[in-house]
Amino acid sequence: MGSHGEDELRYRALFQCAQDGIFLFDADTGCFIEVNDAFLRMFGYSPQQIAR
């Protein structure tokens, strides 16, 4: 198993390169924490719209 930093890099690469839309959502605040590019394309949002 790699170091924490290597694991984080691997996670980020998988998250951003995935062809499926992936998002992290905070149920308490009702806000998106992070979305990948595939999610933005699937739903037609810009990063700025998600950040609101």
C-alpha positions in Angstrom: 0.0 0.0 0.0 1.3 3.5 -0.8 1.7 6.5 1.4 -1.3 8.8 2.1 -0.1 11.3 -0.5 0.1 8.6 -3.2 -3.3 7.3 -2.2 -4.7 10.9 -2.5 -3.2 11.3 -6.0 -4.6 8.0 -7.1 -8.1 8.9 -5.8 -7.9 12.3 -7.5 -6.9 10.7 -10.8 -9.7 8.2 -10.6 -12.3 10.8 -9.6 -11.4 13.2 -12.4 -10.8 10.7 -15.2 -13.9 8.6 -14.6 -16.4 8.5 -17.4 -19.2 8.3 -14.9 -20.5 11.4 -13.0 -19.3 11.4 -9.4 -20.1 13.8 -6.7 -19.5 14.3 -3.0 -22.5 15.9 -1.3 -22.9 17.2 2.3 -26.4 16.2 3.4 -26.3 18.5 6.4 -25.7 21.6 4.4 -27.3 20.5 1.1 -24.1 21.5 -0.8 -21.9 19.8 -3.3 -18.4 19.3 -1.9 -16.9 18.1 -5.2 -18.0 17.0 -8.6 -16.0 15.6 -11.5 -16.1 16.8 -15.1 -18.4 13.9 -16.2 -21.0 15.0 -13.7 -20.8 18.6 -15.0 -21.3 17.4 -18.6 -24.1 15.0 -17.7 -26.2 17.6 -16.0 -25.1 20.7 -18.0 -23.7 22.6 -15.0 -20.7 24.8 -14.8 -18.3 24.6 -11.9 -19.5 28.1 -10.8 -23.1 26.9 -10.7 -22.2 23.9 -8.5 -20.3 26.2 -6.1 -23.4 28.2 -5.2 
